[in-house]
Amino acid sequence: MTISWYGEACFLLESAGTRVLIEPPQKESGINPPRLKSDILILSKKENRPAEPDAFVIDGPGEYEIKGASVLGIADGKNTIYNIEIDDVKITHLGFANKDLSDDQLSAIDDPDIVLIPAGGGDLPDAEAAMKMANKIEPSIIIPMLYGIKDLKIKRAPLSEFLKESEADGASQPKLTIKKKDINEEETKTIILERV
């Protein structure tokens, strides 16, 4: 499976012909949404739904099985947290989670391999809160999102604050290609993705 980041909370997961697009950026962010076709479109907030999507749209809590992907939406106020399992790799996308996770949410999240975590502060967790959240979830890989980047019109803290908190080295890569056997469950590492 390959994970690519398009800025803000937008990721593309690709595996064996299945493409899952998560949370395309909104116009007001100043970040252009990717122009690509996906099989599944996942939205953390219902109001972000595009007018005529070609893909199967998931925009709220519930369980879904589509084209080899298993998706669980977990209620979080106006936000939805998602567990997405493809190729036996379990990814949790926290969306716009802006408060500490409840015990019920942590239980539903249930030991993911990878967590995509907001870390830009403002109305979202800052670097310290993001790391506390990640430490509770205990994934093998942390990928930060929703932090300050070039062209963004929304005020968010820079990645450097999260790097300091997570003690990651700041090296970035264009995308993450990973198989279940590549995941080391004994350690947690932070991976920084470059915006596509």
Summary of the structure (lengths in Angstrom):
residues: 196
radius of gyration: 15.2
end to end distance: 16.6
largest distance: 43.5
contacts: 619
relative contact order: 0.17
helix: 18%
strand: 34%
